[in-house]
Amino acid sequence: MHSSSPPSESTQLPAGVQVFQRGWLSSNNILLSSGDHAALIDSGYCSHSAQTVALVQAALAGQTLDQLLNTHLHSDHCGGNAALQAAYPTLHTLIPPGLASAVREWSSAELTFEATGQSCPPFRYDALLLPGTELNLGGRTWQVHAAPGHDPHSVVLFEPHARLLISADALWENGFGVVFPELEGVDAFDSVGATLDLIASLKPLTIIPGHGSPFFDHERALQTARARLDYFQRNPQRHRNYAAKVLLKFKLLELQRTSVEALTRWAASTPYVAHMGGTFFDDTPLETVVGDWIAQLVSAGAAAIDGDVLYNQD
């Protein structure tokens, strides 16, 4: 299994809360367990699904997994759903509202897997993760809050007693996830700001992000996120450039190595990337635009190149 960071658990997390830190191809998985109940938040990318199942089984040591919840339905957060449902046939799966019909009828286009050039095996859902409600998970009561911006249907989970926030991609220690509605011409930067305001109002002591280690200084993280949001709002083209490189890096994480020619063909066939390359760079050939994005990844140390062969760099 490649491109997945070793799982880690912070000793500062409350009892019954484990974080499997997975890197960037797969989101973090958060296991909430008590003596008679276990729930998993987010399931990683499909190419890591066997590892996701193995991590959960090892942690539970024979106990069953009762519930699976997705903070949102991006492929790196729900790609392991099908494998977990196969491993635990009675697993009760909850998803945020908004794309329930797309999951029920399995529309990979509406779920944006086609637009991003990513994969996700079909899975079922059993109930909705409704904002404004509370859930008992792992012996703790969690609030469900809407967190639009990165994804219009995303939610975050907050446990007020320990002031513990599962923030998904709404807030990382050094930013937040690509604002995907903006790539479709939908104004969503204000939604990012509103979600950051929500998180500030919760005053969490501990934040478990969708990617990266748990962290404890929410004020500094919010300050960093607001500065990044302002940077993107002042020049949306910077956000599009960032988003394109994220999608290219994600594909490279999945493949680990590929040719520049093959990655360029993938970009041309991937709607989000082709749209950004064709619409926002006037008459510049897509091959030239992708080449520039690749050069930026190499310069940043996120990729290495040898002739026409491109390698992932972590």
N, C-alpha and C positions, 0 to 999 in steps of 0.2 A: 504494500500500500504506500503510495507516494504523496507528496505535497501536503501532508497533514501534520501539524505541530503535535507534540506529545500532549496527552491530556494532563490537566493540572487541577489541583484543588487548593483554594486559599484557606489557610487555617483561620482566617478572620471571618469567614462566612459562618452563618448560624448553623447549628446542628441540623442534619438532614438535607443540607443544600450542597450539591456537588456540581462543579463545572468541568466539563470536558472541553478544554480549549483546543480548537481544531485548526486554527490558521485562517486562511481567506477563501479557499475553495469551498470548504465546509464551514458553516456557522458554528459557533459554540453550541453545545448541548448542555442544558441545565436539568439535572435530576433532582427532584424533590421527593423525599421519601420519609415515611414514618413506619411504625411497626407493622401496619397492615395496609399501607397504601403507597403507591409510587407513581409519579407522573414525570414525563419528559417534556421539556420545552424545546422545540425545534430539533430537526433530525439530520441536518447536514446535506451535502450534495450526493447524488445517486452513485457516483463512482467510489464513494467512501462508505456506502451503506452497510457493507459487511463489517467494516470496522465499527460503525455506529452500533450495530446489533451486539457485537462482541464487547464493546465498552459497557453497554447497559447490562448485559448478562453477567459480566464479571462483577460489576458494582452491586447488582441485586442479589447475587449468590443464591439463585434458586427462587427468590421471590418473583412474583409476576409483575409486569408493567401494566398498570391499570388504565392510565390516560396518556394521550399524546396531544400536545397543544402546539399550534403554529402561531407565532407572532404575526407573520405575514406569509404570503405564498410565493416568494421568490425561490428559485431552484436550490439555492444554497441553504435554505431553511426548511424545505419540505421534501427534498430529494430522497431522503431515507424513509419517508412515511410508508411506502409500499413494503419495504423490507421488514420494518418493525411490525406492520400489520400481519405479515406472513409469519413472523416469529412468535407473535402474541395474538392469536386469533380472536380473543375477546377484547382486544384493545379498543378503548373508546376515544375517538379522535375528534378534536374540536378545532375549528378554523374561524378566523374573523369573518364577519358578514361582508357581502359585497361581491364575492366571486363564487358563492355557493353553487349557483347554477352552472358555472363554467366547470367546476369540479365534478358536479353530478353528471353532466353530459360530456365531460372531459374534452374541453376546447383548449388545446395547447396554444392556439393563437390568442384567445381572450386572456389566458393566463400569462401571456407575454413570453413563454418559453421560446417560441419561434422568433419573436422580435429580438431576443437577446442571443440567439444561437446556442441556447443551453438545453439540457435534457432533464426530464423528470418523469419517472414511471407513474402511470395512473394509480391513484389511491382513492379511498372512500373517505367521507366524513360522516360523523354521527350527530353532531350538534354544533351550534354556533358559539363563538367566543364573543359575547355581546358586551360592548362598552357600557359602563354604568352598573355592571353586575359584580358580584363577588363569587369566588370559588374557593373551596377547601382543597388545598393541594399539599400533600406531605405534612398534614397536621397543622397547616397555617392557613389563614384567611387572606386571600389575595384579591385586590381590586383590579378590575379590567378597565383600562383607559384607552380611548381612541388616540392614535398618534400619527395622523396623516403627515405627508411631506415626502419622505423617501418612497413610501408606497401609500396610496390614498386609503387603503383598508387596514393598515398596520395598527397593532395595539401594543401597549406596554403593560406589564404587570407590576403591581406595587403591594408590598406587605408592610402595613403601617406600623406594626409593633416593633419590628426590627429596622424599619425604614429602609427596606431592601427593594431596589428597583431592577427589574429585568427590562432593559431599554432597547433590546434588539438593535436595529440600525438607525434609530432615532437619535441616539447619542453614543458616541465612542469617546474614549479618553482624549482623542485628538481630532474630533470632527464628527461627521455623520455620513450616512450612505448617499450614493448618487440619488438625486431627486428625479426619479424616472418620469413622473408626469411632465416635467419640463422638456424632456426629449420628444414628447408628443405634441408640444405646443400648448400645454395646459399650465396655467400659472399655478405654481405650488410652493414658491419660496416663502410666501406669507404663511402657508401651513406649517412649514418647517419652523418658522419663528414662533407660531402659536404652540407647537409641541414643545419647543424649548421652554416657553413660558410655563407650560403645564409642569414640566419636570422641575423647574425652579420652585414652583408652588408646593410640590411634594416634599422638598428638602430631604432627599434621600441621603442616608449615611453611607450606603454601599450601592454601587451600580455594577451590574453584570451586563456587559454589552454583547451585541451579536458577534463581534470579533474583537480579539484582544483580551487582556487580563482584566479581572474585576478591579475596580478602582474606587477611591474613597473621597476624592476632592471634587464634588459636583460643581462647585462654583468655578473652579479653574477650567473644568471641562466645558461648562456652559459658556464661559468667556471665550474660549478657543473656538467653539462651534459658532457663536454669534459673529466673531470676526471672519470666519470662513464663509458664513452665509452672506455677510455684507460684501465680501470679495466677489462672490458669484453674482449677487444682485446688481452690483455696479457694472459688471461685464459678463452677461450670460454665456458669451462665447467661451470664457474660461471654464465654465461648468461643462459645456459640451465637449471641450477638449479633454477635460479630466474624465468625463464619463466614457468617452471612446477608449482612452487608455486603460480604464478599469475593465472594460469588456474584453479588450485584447489580452490584458494580463490574466483575466479569469480563464480565457481559453488556453493560454499558455500554461497556466497552473494545471489545467485538466490534461493537456497533451504532454507537458514537460519538455518536449522538443518537437520542432516542426520546421518546415522551410518557410522562408519569407514569402515565396510564391504561394504556398498552400494557405498561409495565414491571410494573405491578401485576397485569395479566392473566397475564403470563409467570410472576410469582412464584406465583400461585394454581395454575398448571399444572405447576410444578416441585416435585417431591416433597420434596426437602430443605428448600427455602425455605418451602413451605406447611406442612410439618410443624413447623418451628421457630416459625413465626408462629402456628399454630393450637394447638399443644400447650403451649407454654411461656408464652403470654400470655393464658391463661384464655379469657374470653369477648370479648376485644378483637377487633373486626373486622380481618381481614387487611389491608384497605385502610388502616386506621389505623396498623397495625404497620409496613407497608411505607413509608408516608409518614414515619414516624419514622426508619426506617433511611435513607431518602433524605435527610432533613434532616441526619442525622449525616454523611453523605457530603459534602453541600454545605458544612456547617460545617467539615469537615476539609480542604476544598479539593480533594476527589477528584471533585467534580461541580459543575456550575453549572446553575441553573434560570432559565428565563425564561417566566413564565406556566405552561403545562402542558408545556413542552418542556424535557427534561433533556439536558445535554451532558456528555460525558466531559471531565475535566480531568486532565492528567498532572502 
